[in-house]
Amino acid sequence: MVRKLVTVALIGGALGLAACNTVRGVGQDLGTAANCTENTIQGTRC
């Protein structure tokens, strides 16, 4: 069971990293998510 969970977590992490090819891309994605969250809290659009 633990082995399956670790495998799923590793595959999910690999897919997440593949979506953001560079460290700059990761930073941009996090910034966009933070801005969207803040806008949603304030009642505006993403």
Secondary structure, DSSP 4 states (H G I P E B T S, - for coil): -HHHHHHHHHHHHHHHHHHS-SHHHHHHHHHHHHHHHHHHHHT---
